[in-house]
Amino acid sequence: MFHLEQDRLRRRIMLSDLRDASDAALVLAIARYRNDALAEAYRRHAGPVFGLARRLVNDQARAEEVVQEVFLRLWSAPDRFDPDRGSLRSFLMAHCHGRSVDLIRADAARRRREETESAVPTPTPDLMEEVWDVALSGFVREALSELPEPERVAIEHAYFSGRTYREVAEILGEPEGTVKSRIRSGLRRLRDQLQAAGVTPGVV
């Protein structure tokens, strides 16, 4: 039935203001890449969608992210909405609920991993001492410059900016495990280069 009414809805969109258009007409306009139609859908329904997301994830910033994802999904796949199966608001609220539940589950899984993991592993004490003792020396700067960029950047964030592995991972947009692996590999290279240059702990 939706497809049979497309011509009529299209004429209505062209002849009337979007504020007077039905939700089905708005979705048809969104399918034709009309930004103003998406804006009107947002004006009508973003409030209730945000309210549901806020109650579920219990965080305003995360709720705002959920709302953005819901409406971006409407923009990218408007054909998933079928007016014969329910209202646009119900459609958006269902997507909001699903995305919010995904976030809640992901947070719970992350907390479980954090609880079961041991403390963040650190390099051996002698290597830590070596890195910090010569942190300002030309030897270290030169050795760092020769590391692959991903390893160098991760080490600079972790040891010269005093950030945790998790913070470095968030800054770089990489999994924490990947960051840990890069730091370990880079530190091994750095140690080998410093030893080859004759640099020992306590020499700056």
C-alpha positions as CSV (number, residue, x, y, z in Angstrom):
1,M,0.0,0.0,0.0
2,F,2.9,2.3,0.8
3,H,4.2,2.0,-2.8
4,L,0.8,2.6,-4.3
5,E,0.6,6.0,-2.5
6,Q,4.0,7.2,-3.4
7,D,2.8,9.5,-6.3
8,R,0.1,11.0,-4.1
9,L,2.5,11.6,-1.2
10,R,5.2,13.1,-3.5
11,R,2.6,15.6,-4.9
12,R,1.6,16.5,-1.3
13,I,5.2,17.1,-0.3
14,M,5.7,19.4,-3.3
15,L,2.5,21.4,-2.6
16,S,2.6,21.7,1.2
17,D,4.8,22.7,4.0
18,L,6.6,19.7,5.6
19,R,5.2,20.7,9.0
20,D,1.8,19.7,7.6
21,A,3.0,16.5,6.0
22,S,2.3,13.0,7.5
23,D,5.1,10.9,8.9
24,A,4.8,8.7,5.9
25,A,5.3,11.6,3.6
26,L,8.3,12.8,5.6
27,V,9.9,9.4,5.2
28,L,9.3,9.5,1.5
29,A,10.9,12.9,1.3
30,I,13.9,11.6,3.4
31,A,14.2,8.8,0.8
32,R,14.6,11.6,-1.7
33,Y,17.5,13.0,0.3
34,R,15.6,16.0,1.6
35,N,17.4,17.3,4.7
36,D,14.5,19.4,5.7
37,A,12.3,16.3,5.9
38,L,14.8,14.7,8.3
39,A,14.9,17.9,10.3
40,E,11.1,17.9,10.6
41,A,11.1,14.2,11.7
42,Y,13.7,15.1,14.3
43,R,11.6,18.1,15.5
44,R,8.6,15.9,16.0
45,H,10.1,12.8,17.5
46,A,13.6,13.5,18.9
47,G,12.3,14.5,22.4
48,P,10.5,11.2,23.2
49,V,13.4,9.2,21.6
50,F,15.9,11.0,23.8
51,G,13.7,10.5,26.9
52,L,13.7,6.8,26.4
53,A,17.4,6.6,25.7
54,R,18.1,8.7,28.8
55,R,16.1,6.4,31.0
56,L,17.8,3.3,29.6
57,V,21.4,4.3,29.5
58,N,21.3,6.7,32.4
59,D,23.7,9.1,30.8
60,Q,22.9,12.2,28.9
61,A,25.8,12.2,26.5
62,R,25.3,8.5,25.7
63,A,21.6,9.2,25.2
64,E,22.4,12.0,22.7
65,E,24.6,9.6,20.8
66,V,21.8,7.1,20.6
67,V,19.4,9.7,19.3
68,Q,21.9,10.7,16.6
69,E,22.4,7.1,15.6
70,V,18.6,6.5,15.4
71,F,18.0,9.4,13.0
72,L,21.1,8.7,11.0
73,R,19.8,5.2,10.5
74,L,16.4,6.7,9.4
75,W,18.3,8.9,6.9
76,S,20.4,6.0,5.5
77,A,17.7,3.4,5.4
78,P,14.2,5.1,5.2
79,D,12.8,2.1,3.3
80,R,12.9,0.1,6.6
81,F,9.9,2.1,7.8
82,D,6.6,0.6,6.9
83,P,3.6,2.8,7.8
84,D,1.3,-0.2,7.7
85,R,3.2,-1.8,10.6
86,G,3.1,1.2,12.9
87,S,3.8,4.9,13.4
88,L,7.1,6.5,12.7
89,R,7.5,7.3,16.4
90,S,7.1,3.7,17.4
91,F,9.6,2.7,14.7
92,L,12.2,5.2,16.0
93,M,11.5,4.2,19.7
94,A,12.1,0.6,18.8
95,H,15.4,1.4,17.2
96,C,16.3,3.5,20.2
97,H,15.5,0.7,22.6
98,G,17.6,-1.7,20.6
99,R,20.6,0.5,20.4
100,S,20.4,1.4,24.0
101,V,20.3,-2.2,25.0
102,D,23.4,-2.8,22.8
103,L,25.3,-0.1,24.7
104,I,24.2,-1.4,28.1
105,R,25.4,-4.9,27.2
106,A,28.7,-3.6,25.9
107,D,29.2,-1.7,29.1
108,A,28.5,-4.7,31.2
109,A,30.8,-6.9,29.2
110,R,33.6,-4.3,29.5
111,R,33.1,-4.1,33.3
112,R,33.3,-7.9,33.5
113,R,36.6,-7.9,31.5
114,E,38.0,-5.2,33.7
115,E,37.1,-7.1,36.9
116,T,38.7,-10.3,35.7
117,E,41.8,-8.8,34.2
118,S,44.8,-8.4,36.4
119,A,46.4,-5.0,36.9
120,V,47.7,-3.4,33.7
121,P,51.0,-5.0,32.9
122,T,54.0,-2.8,33.0
123,P,57.5,-3.1,31.4
124,T,60.2,-4.7,33.5
125,P,61.5,-2.5,36.3
126,D,64.9,-2.2,34.7
127,L,63.4,-1.1,31.4
128,M,61.2,1.5,33.1
129,E,64.2,2.9,35.0
130,E,66.1,3.1,31.7
131,V,63.3,4.9,29.9
132,W,62.7,7.5,32.7
133,D,66.4,8.0,33.5
134,V,67.2,9.0,29.9
135,A,63.8,10.5,28.9
136,L,65.3,13.9,28.1
137,S,68.4,12.7,26.4
138,G,69.2,13.0,22.8
139,F,69.7,9.2,22.7
140,V,66.1,8.5,23.6
141,R,64.7,11.1,21.2
142,E,66.8,9.7,18.4
143,A,65.8,6.2,19.2
144,L,62.2,7.1,19.4
145,S,62.3,8.8,16.0
146,E,63.4,5.5,14.5
147,L,60.5,3.5,15.9
148,P,57.5,2.7,13.6
149,E,55.0,5.6,14.1
150,P,52.3,3.6,15.8
151,E,54.7,2.3,18.4
152,R,56.3,5.7,18.9
153,V,53.0,7.6,19.3
154,A,51.7,5.0,21.8
155,I,54.9,5.2,23.9
156,E,54.9,9.0,23.9
157,H,51.3,9.1,25.1
158,A,51.9,6.4,27.8
159,Y,55.3,7.3,29.2
160,F,56.0,10.9,28.4
161,S,52.4,12.2,28.9
162,G,51.6,9.9,31.8
163,R,48.5,8.3,30.4
164,T,47.1,4.8,31.1
165,Y,46.8,2.2,28.4
166,R,43.1,2.8,28.3
167,E,43.4,6.5,27.9
168,V,46.0,6.0,25.1
169,A,43.6,3.6,23.4
170,E,40.8,6.1,23.6
171,I,43.0,8.9,22.1
172,L,44.2,6.7,19.3
173,G,40.8,5.1,18.6
174,E,42.4,1.6,18.9
175,P,41.6,-1.4,21.0
176,E,43.4,-1.4,24.3
177,G,45.1,-4.8,23.5
178,T,46.5,-3.4,20.3
179,V,47.9,-0.4,22.2
180,K,49.5,-2.6,24.8
181,S,51.1,-4.8,22.1
182,R,52.5,-1.7,20.3
183,I,54.0,-0.3,23.5
184,R,55.6,-3.6,24.4
185,S,57.1,-4.0,21.0
186,G,58.2,-0.4,20.8
187,L,59.9,-0.6,24.3
188,R,61.8,-3.7,23.2
189,R,63.0,-1.9,20.1
190,L,63.9,1.1,22.2
191,R,65.9,-0.9,24.7
192,D,67.8,-2.6,22.0
193,Q,68.6,0.7,20.3
194,L,69.7,2.3,23.6
195,Q,71.9,-0.7,24.4
196,A,73.5,-0.6,21.0
197,A,74.2,3.1,21.6
198,G,75.9,2.3,24.9
199,V,73.2,4.1,27.0
200,T,72.7,2.6,30.4
201,P,70.3,3.5,33.3
202,G,71.4,6.6,35.2
203,V,73.2,8.1,32.2
204,V,71.4,11.2,30.8
